[in-house]
């Protein structure tokens, strides 16, 4: 307020004062009505949510239950109003009365009795009476229901309720417990029910009884529609000054340490039982201390002894601790402070208290009674006492008020003090007066009227002039000047800034405690220095985030601070010990003035938002300030509501893997409170801070846990701990029955494996036995075949010897006879004729050489490579083509040679290249018609020699082309001279493959054929290589070339073995055939049939049938049953097997077995 008014001129100040007066008139409280009582509304009401309750019930596990005027049952955990739901999630409505016993609520809903279990969210209809019930109350562990017919006693152990009737015609309006008796109130009169008996006669027959209560002194208080009565006296109770609540409808009665509380339709009343003084509390719109509504519907004392007031406009909370705070409120009445703000407070040696306010001075006595108010001085910012005079820093200059003459005193001051804004003032031990103004500081000696100005050169604020907000002298006679920029020390006529106070928003207050320590209240922080000489202020952590300090004062045990978050108590070491915040007697933002003082009586005064606050620190420190406790509002498993209001009739069981969440509250309420939790049973059982009010566990191992909750405060170890046990169930796969089932299953599997293994071993033995028999039979058959082959071979050798001897005579003799004359004719001839005889001689010698090999080693001896030698390709090709030119001329066929192999040589045995090319030319001449054409092309690519023989013959079909290189293959079925024996092309292929070459054919029907032969080059030199004549001599010193194996033959053998193994493995399967075999070896059925026919000279189907019958013979010989043999060999029908066996062998299986046994 001081900062807000510092720039005002006189006119603006006057307008502000007038406006303030009007605002005060609008919020004036009644005199002595609730000045020391603060009724706190629920946080929801401050946010606009209204709960109008007709009954309030204590919850066993903390919190309260409300039955509102609309019949809804509500649970309040201090933070949230929870609508009560049943097991189907429906909100419970239609409730008119309720009571809680242990962990259950007993309700009257739509005239029927119900039991509600918050631990199970289960609502059960008790079906007590068909006549509508009206009221319910508990006594010990008993529950009593009432209607117009009588009382019903219900316990959890009773199957049926006990009934006690009421007099006929009695209309019950209420059921109350007072002392050891039940009282049934009616529209006319009151009955007492004690020891299960109705006590006659009826009392108060002329009144409608509305409330019954027994106080601590066992006095019975009865409320009626016509007032308050006591102890069965049928005259209204008289209060002090003979007042009475006649013609008042008494709605509820309760008691706290303050006295007896009486609720009526015209407000709330407090009766002090000793003095019989009655205080009335009414709802006022702009009074933050008042109740919210005048029509009181219910009063309730909770377990802490605090009062809850339910009115037509909401619910208020009155803690007992508020009685320790005495307030003198603002207002326009004579007994109130006629101001809007207190700027300074000072106690004089005689015990009088003076307040500096925005409307002048106020004098109080030690009991805070107002002695006088002086409003002519205007806004007074600070007060300083000197020689029975009050020196005042006002908005209109420096003023002096004499306590002796009770009037203002004039001093001859410089004119610039007149009507100027004086901010602060202080009288030092020299009796000089320090005066703080905007941008200027003065020191004045009234006795000598000497004035010293310090100017403004000492100010360091870069933004401009500084305002001297506080001037203070410590016990060491040092003067400190606090400004809205920093703190300065006056030393030897100079002002020195304290660097640590810069950037703290300016100094608001300075205080020295009993330990000669300086406390600095800044706009943004609180600083503390234990040494006045060597000032080193350090910042103190305050209670609450972004708390603003305002004023500091001390007592014998420490230092008290008024801040925006409440009132804090520090030790002399600046350790925070206790903190008082709403609802602990103070209200939100109550402290916002720099006015505070310690009185000679030891009490503390604080200027606040609503007036002057008096505190007795000793009593306050003796109380347990931790009024709040943690309440569990809801418990959810996998986000589904499981338990309510912290109830736990049985241990909460949580399935493994499910998340469990706790929705927490703080009762009664305490703003943004921090919580701590600890989970016992976990590996880490230390306390942890919780941000917020929702606690979720989703990764707990199976086991028992106990959740402990408390408020995170200064004395957390002393806080009340809320506990909740629960259990995480073992997963289904760790339960005893699952483990037993698993063990049984394992044993069963082991037994099955043993049985299967035994059966498998037997089958393997059987298959092994069959395989041994098959192998034995195969060896026997091979022996027979070998023996037969040997005999046949011996016969062939004999024939061969005879044939060879005859061929030797028939073949060599003519060739030898021809060679001699040819050579003589060669020698005698010249020119072209001599070359022709030379060619004839060479061909005859070559024929003799081939005949010698054929006669000496066999028909295919020329296919075996002999000693290799290097041979030029071009001469051999030219000679070979020339040797076939005559035959081509005879058939009128054009024979051409395109030779591009000059300098190229290959390494082969003598005559092998002639044999290969000659066979290709011979084949081409056979199948080329007259006037056809044969072209021989030879070229090399420095790696391979390529020889192509192309003709214009009739060509070949695809089937013939695939079989052209097969041994003994002929196009026609009958033998003729032209076709030969089918050995020529086969011999060429074998020779080519011996030299690691390749031969292929391209042919089209009616177009012709082309054979391409490729052989590896040995050497290539365009200049040529010196070599012998066409009869190339052997080169013995050259190493023998290693000839690669016949890969085609190897591949064929591997394929045959694969197919045979496949048949041996699957012959017992009746569905095994060509399709299954082709799929198994990743080929088509047609390819398999063609290649199998080529390799085995029979179809695949015939081979499988033959193999099956061979196995059948073995099994029949070893004594197996015919039916078992049929199934084992792939025949589904034994009759069909017998018929096929007879067709194949000429006898039935039975006959075969008999013949086999007869042979033995």
KEVEXVO-335837 format. One record per residue (C-alpha): residue in one letter; x, y, z. Coordinates in steps of 0.05 Angstrom, whole numbers, plus 5000, padded with zeros to 4 digits. Example, Ala and Ser with C-alpha at 12.3 -4.5 7.8 and 13.67 -1.06 7.14 Angstrom:
2
a524649105156 s527349795143 
END
This chain:
1160
x500050005000 x505850465015 x508850364947 x502050454914 x500851134947 x507751424943 x506451814879 x499552074897 x498352804906 x493453074957 x487353054912 x488552334891 x489652134963 x483052444984 x479252094928 x482451434948 x480551525021 x473351675003 x472951054958 x475950645014 x470750885063 x465150675017 x468249995007 x468849895082 x461650085091 x459849525043 x463548985081 x462549175153 x461948595201 x457348605261 x460748845324 x463848285364 x460747785319 x465847285298 x471847745301 x476147175328 x472946615288 x474746415217 x470045945180 x473645645120 x469545455059 x471044815021 x475844934963 x470444714915 x465845284939 x471345794923 x471445504853 x463845554845 x461744834863 x456444824918 x454744244964 x448744335009 x448743765059 x443243545107 x447843055144 x455342975155 x458442305175 x465542135196 x469041635151 x472841085188 x479041175145 x479141935143 x474842425105 x467442565109 x460942315079 x455642825058 x448342695046 x446143285004 x439243584996 x438243214931 x439242534963 x446142394935 x451542064978 x458242424970 x465142264997 x469942835011 x477442675017 x479743395027 x480943494953 x475443184912 x468043074921 x466842354899 x459942134879 x458641454911 x457240894861 x454840184867 x457839564836 x454939734768 x457840434769 x451140774781 x451041384826 x447341244891 x441541734899 x435141784940 x438941755007 x435642125065 x439841885125 x446241495136 x451041265190 x457840905188 x459840315230 x466840025220 x467739965145 x460439985123 x455240525112 x448040395134 x443240795091 x435940965083 x434641015009 x427641134982 x424840895050 x428740245050 x434740025091 x441239875054 x448339685073 x453839975030 x460939705029 x465940215001 x471239665001 x467139284949 x462639844922 x456939364938 x449939604957 x445539084993 x438139165009 x436838945080 x429238885071 x427639065143 x420639335137 x415339455085 x413540105120 x418140665097 x423940795143 x425941505163 x432041525207 x438241125225 x443541195280 x449040775310 x450540605382 x457040225392 x456839665341 x449239685336 x445140015281 x438140285296 x433040445243 x426540815258 x419840945227 x413041135254 x411740425278 x418040315319 x425440175323 x429439625288 x435939375317 x440739105264 x447638795272 x451938455221 x451337795258 x443737805264 x439637465211 x433337845228 x432738535262 x429838615331 x423539055332 x421339535387 x414639875376 x412740605388 x406040855413 x400540855363 x399841515326 x406841755341 x410242075280 x417842035284 x421842635260 x428742445285 x433141935320 x438742175366 x444041885412 x445442265477 x449641925530 x447341205538 x440241325512 x436841365445 x431841925436 x426141875386 x423742565367 x416842675340 x412243215314 x409643265384 x414343045440 x420542635454 x421341915477 x427541645511 x429540925495 x434540605543 x436539885555 x431839675499 x425839975535 x421640585520 x421441055580 x414841385595 x412241915596 x413542325534 x417142985545 x416043645508 x409143415483 x407544125458 x413644205415 x416443895352 x423343645374 x428643785321 x435243645357 x437843275418 x444943325446 x448643145510 x454643595526 x461043415564 x457543565630 x451943075611 x446943635605 x441443445556 x440043995505 x433643955465 x432244365403 x425144495381 x421344905332 x420345415387 x427345475416 x432545135460 x431244735523 x435744395573 x435143805622 x427743665609 x425944365634 x420044555591 x421845285590 x426545595539 x433645675561 x435646375583 x442346645562 x446347225592 x442347865596 x436147405597 x436447295522 x433246675492 x432546355425 x425046355427 x421246255363 x427745995331 x427645335294 x433544945323 x436144505268 x442444205299 x446744215362 x454144045371 x459944205419 x467244385413 x472444685459 x469545375444 x462745195471 x455944945449 x454145085376 x446845175358 x444545185286 x438145535268 x434745785205 x437046485223 x444446355232 x449646005274 x450246125349 x455745975399 x453945895472 x459745975522 x457245495576 x460945815634 x458946535620 x452346355585 x454246885534 x451346775465 x454846975401 x451446985334 x454846875266 x451447085203 x453147005130 x456047645098 x457547695025 x464248055029 x466647765095 x471647215083 x471246985156 x463746875157 x459446265144 x456646175074 x449246125092 x444646305149 x440045705144 x444045185183 x442144465163 x447244045201 x452944115251 x458243585258 x464343495303 x469843075270 x474942625302 x479743205312 x474543605352 x473544115296 x466744355273 x463544265204 x457544715188 x452744535132 x448345095109 x443845235050 x449645565013 x455245065026 x459644755079 x464545115126 x470144855169 x471945145237 x478344875269 x479544985343 x486245295329 x482845925303 x481146115375 x488546255387 x488446815337 x485247455361 x483247955307 x481248685309 x477748785243 x477049385197 x470349735198 x466650385210 x463950205279 x467050525339 x470049875365 x473349705298 x479349995262 x476750545216 x481850435162 x483549995103 x490849835118 x495749845176 x502550125156 x506250105223 x505149895295 x508950115358 x508149965432 x509950515481 x513150405549 x506550485584 x503549905544 x499350315497 x499350105424 x499250585366 x497450405294 x499450795233 x494050705181 x491850985115 x486651395153 x490851665210 x492851415280 x489250895323 x490750815397 x489450135430 x490149885501 x493449225520 x486848845509 x486449125438 x480649565455 x480450195414 x481850815457 x481451335403 x482251435328 x485452065299 x483552125226 x485752845214 x492952655200 x491552295135 x495851725111 x501151555164 x506851125137 x511351055198 x511551225273 x517651405316 x517251535391 x521452105423 x520452435491 x513052285497 x511952505426 x510052125364 x513952325302 x509952145241 x511852035168 x505552215130 x503452335058 x502853085076 x509553185108 x513053075175 x508353145235 x509353105310 x503752895357 x504553045432 x501952505478 x501852995536 x497353505503 x494053025454 x495053515398 x499753645340 x506254015356 x509454495307 x517054505297 x520755015255 x522554545199 x524954735129 x519154885082 x520654295037 x518053835092 x511154145086 x506053745046 x511453285020 x511152525020 x515252285079 x516451535072 x520251325134 x522551595201 x527051365258 x529651655324 x536751425342 x540251385409 x542652105401 x535352325399 x536352565328 x530952425277 x532452075211 x527652255156 x526951865091 x523852185030 x524052054956 x531252084932 x533452454995 x535552275066 x535752775124 x538152775196 x534953285243 x536553485315 x530153785344 x533554095404 x538554495363 x534254505300 x540354285261 x538853925195 x543653515153 x541953295082 x545452705052 x543252874982 x542252334930 x549352194906 x549751564948 x544051234911 x546150694861 x539650494827 x540950564751 x533550664739 x533051314778 x531251574846 x530851104906 x525451094960 x528051015031 x522950505055 x525950345124 x531050675172 x533650235228 x538750285285 x541649645314 x544449505383 x551449675359 x549050385344 x549650265269 x544450595224 x541750205165 x537750505108 x533450045066 x531150294998 x527050014941 x533749824909 x538549554963 x540849615036 x545850155056 x550050245120 x551650925149 x558950935169 x562951565186 x558352025148 x558151575086 x552951095060 x555650425036 x551549924996 x551049195018 x552348834952 x548548194971 x542048584976 x542148824904 x537248494857 x532548274913 x526948754896 x528449264950 x528349255026 x521549245062 x523449125135 x529549055181 x529648695248 x534948525300 x533447915344 x535747765415 x542047445388 x544248105355 x542947815286 x540148215229 x534147975188 x532948325122 x526048285090 x526548405016 x521148444964 x523247764935 x527047424991 x528847375065 x536147465084 x539847335149 x546547555176 x549247295244 x554447855248 x552648585250 x559748845242 x561748415182 x555048365148 x554647755102 x547247635089 x545046965062 x538346785032 x533546355073 x528945845041 x521646005054 x515745545061 x511945494996 x513945654925 x514746384906 x512946624976 x513647374989 x515947585059 x513048205092 x514948285165 x519447965217 x518847965294 x521747515347 x520047185413 x524346815464 x524546185421 x525846455352 x523546915296 x516646965265 x515447155193 x509047385161 x508947205087 x504147105029 x503946355047 x502246435121 x506146505185 x512946155195 x517146045256 x524846025250 x530145855300 x535546365315 x539945965266 x534946125211 x532245405209 x524845355192 x521344995249 x513845085240 x509145385190 x501845585198 x497645625135 x490245555120 x486445235154 x491045295214 x487945945239 x490246405184 x487246555116 x490146615046 x494447235036 x492747505105 x499747795115 x501648345067 x503848925112 x510549105142 x507149255209 x508948765264 x511048835336 x512648425398 x508848685459 x511348715530 x506548155546 x510147695497 x504547695447 x505647865374 x501848355331 x501448325255 x497948795208 x493848405158 x489048445102 x482948425147 x485548805207 x490248705266 x492147995285 x494447815355 x498147155367 x500346825432 x506646465407 x507646005467 x500745705460 x501345655386 x507945275389 x505144785439 x499644555391 x500244015339 x500044445277 x499643845230 x492143825227 x491843465160 x492342735142 x492742355077 x486242025055 x485541505001 x479641724959 x479541174906 x483240534889 x483140304817 x485839674785 x487239754711 x483440424715 x477140064741 x474340294808 x475639754860 x475140074929 x472540724956 x474241195014 x480340795036 x475940225060 x479139535068 x474738995098 x479338465069 x486338475040 x486138784971 x488238274919 x491338544855 x492538064796 x499738014773 x501138484715 x495338954731 x496539674751 x493939924818 x492840674827 x491241084889 x487541744883 x489542134945 x486942734983 x489043145043 x483843235097 x481043725115 x484744125061 x491344495057 x492244764987 x497844484943 x500744004995 x506643554978 x506242824998 x511042255014 x510041515005 x513640875024 x512140175000 x513939655052 x515338965022 x519039274964 x526539254955 x526840004965 x522840165027 x525240885036 x520641495034 x519641824966 x516642484947 x510242474906 x508643024856 x501143074853 x495742644884 x495742034839 x500241444856 x500740864806 x504340194813 x504739754752 x511239354758 x510639014826 x512838304838 x508137814873 x507937894948 x504838275006 x505739035008 x503839595055 x503140295027 x504840845076 x502941575062 x504442215099 x504942965086 x511743235065 x512743785116 x518044055163 x516843505213 x515042935167 x517342415219 x511942665266 x506442655214 x500542185218 x501841595171 x496141295130 x497240555115 x493940095066 x495839365057 x494938984992 x497538374957 x500038254887 x497737554868 x502337054837 x501336964762 x497336364741 x503536004718 x506536054788 x500435814826 x500635134861 x495534804817 x498935064755 x505734804778 x502534134796 x499034104729 x505534294695 x509433744732 x504033234714 x504233464642 x511833404640 x511332694669 x506032514618 x510332794561 x516332404587 x512131774589 x509631904519 x516632044495 x519031394526 x513231024494 x514431364427 x521831224431 x520630494446 x515930434388 x520630824344 x526430374364 x522329764347 x520530064280 x527730244267 x529929544285 x524729274238 x527029744182 x534229574197 x532628834194 x529028954128 x534929364102 x539828814121 x535528314084 x535028774024 x542528874023 x543628134030 x538927983973 x542028533931 x549028243943 x546627553925 x543427823862 x549728203844 x553827573855 x549227203809 x549527763758 x557127793765 x557727053755 x553227073694 x557127683668 x563727323677 x561226733637 x558627193583 x565127593583 x569226953575 x564926763517 x565627453485 x573227443495 x573626783459 x569327053402 x573527703401 x579927313394 x577126943335 x574227573305 x580627973316 x584827433285 x580327423224 x580128193221 x587628213226 x588327783166 x582628103127 x584328833144 x591828893151 x593528453091 x589828893039 x592429543070 x599529283071 x598929042999 x596129732978 x601330143016 x607429832981 x605229972908 x602630662928 x609330872956 x612930612893 x608030992849 x609131612893 x616631572882 x615831482808 x610732052799 x611732802797 x607733442811 x600433402825 x600232652815 x605732552867 x601632962918 x595532532907 x599631892918 x602532202981 x595532353008 x593531632993 x599631363029 x598231793091 x590931553095 x593030833088 x598330913143 x593131243188 x588230673175 x593730173191 x595230543256 x587930533276 x587229813257 x593329633300 x590229983360 x583429673347 x586328983340 x591029053399 x586629393452 x579329363432 x574229743393 x574430363438 x581930383450 x582831003408 x578731393459 x584131323512 x589231893507 x596331673493 x602632083497 x600632793481 x604133253433 x603133953407 x599633973340 x598334553293 x590934613280 x590834913210 x594834363173 x590733803205 x584134143187 x586334253115 x588733523108 x582333253139 x577833663095 x581833473034 x581232733051 x573532803050 x573433232987 x573132642940 x567032342975 x563633032975 x565033102900 x562032422888 x555532642922 x555733322887 x556333682955 x560234322964 x565334253020 x568334913044 x573635083097 x574235753132 x580635713172 x582536283219 x587135873264 x593936053235 x599235963289 x594335613337 x596034943367 x592734443413 x595633883454 x592433213438 x594432503421 x596132373348 x590232313301 x585032503354 x583433173322 x582732823254 x578132313285 x573632843316 x573133283254 x572732663208 x566832383246 x563133043243 x564433093167 x562432363158 x555832493195 x554633123154 x555832763088 x551032203108 x545132673119 x546433203067 x542833123001 x545933212932 x547733922914 x547934092988 x553334483024 x557934333083 x561934883115 x567634773164 x569535403204 x575435443251 x577336033295 x580436183363 x579336703418 x586336613449 x583236133500 x579135623461 x579235323392 x572335323361 x570834863301 x563934883270 x561334373218 x554834623187 x550734263134 x544334373095 x541633683110 x534633483132 x535733703205 x533433363269 x527333373314 x527933583387 x527732863412 x533232633364 x537433243382 x536933073456 x539432353442 x544432473386 x550532363431 x547631723463 x551531093450 x548630633395 x543231143380 x540831133307 x535331533275 x532430933239 x530430283272 x533929813222 x541229763206 x544130033141 x550830213115 x549430953116 x547231003188 x552730563217 x552730313289 x551530973325 x558531033354 x561431613316 x558432223352 x558931873419 x566331773407 x567132513389 x563632733453 x567932283496 x574332523463 x572333253470 x570633173544 x577332813555 x580833453533 x576333893576 x572434143516 x565234173497 x560833983437 x553834223421 x548934183363 x544034673333 x538934363286 x532234533255 x527834043217 x528434153142 x533934693150 x540134333171 x544834213230 x551034533259 x555834183306 x560334653347 x566534363379 x570734753430 x577734543454 x582634923498 x588535243461 x595535033479 x599235603443 x597736163396 x603036493353 x601436833288 x608536723263 x607635973267 x611135433306 x616334953278 x613434263278 x614133593243 x610133353185 x603133093190 x605632473225 x607532883285 x612832513326 x611532363399 x614532843450 x616532393507 x619732933550 x613233333557 x609333193620 x602832813613 x596833283615 x591933143670 x585232993639 x579233213678 x574332683699 x567932573662 x563433053700 x557432853660 x558432133681 x559532343753 x553232763753 x549332193723 x551831703775 x550132193831 x543132293803 x542031543798 x544131453870 x539432003893 x533431703857 x534931003883 x535531263954 x528931633946 x525431003924 x528530613982 x526031134031 x518831204006 x517030543973 x512630354032 x508130974019 x502230783975 x501731503950 x509031513927 x509631573851 x512431993795 x509332643820 x511932573891 x518832373867 x519332963818 x517233443874 x522433143921 x528233253872 x525533923847 x524133743774 x518233633729 x514832963719 x516532953645 x523933093657 x524132553710 x520932043665 x525432213606 x531932203646 x529931583685 x528431223620 x535231443594 x538931213656 x535230573674 x532030363607 x525330293642 x519830753667 x519931023738 x513330693755 x515830003733 x522130093774 x518230263837 x513629663827 x519729213815 x523129483878 x516829373920 x516228653897 x523628543913 x522528793984 x516228373989 x520127753970 x525227894026 x519828014078 x516027384057 x522426984062 x523627224133 x516727004154 x512527654156 x505027624146 x502427734076 x497928304100 x503728654136 x508128564075 x502828864031 x502029484075 x509529554086 x510829544011 x505830073992 x499629653976 x493329864013 x489529233994 x492628544008 x488228223954 x490828713902 x497928573925 x496827823917 x493927913847 x499728353823 x504827883855 x501927293817 x502027683751 x509427853762 x512027193788 x506926683766 x505226473836 x501426763896 x505127023957 x503026403996 x505825953942 x512326363941 x513026284017 x511925534011 x516925463954 x522025873993 x521225424054 x521724804009 x528325063981 x531125124051 
END
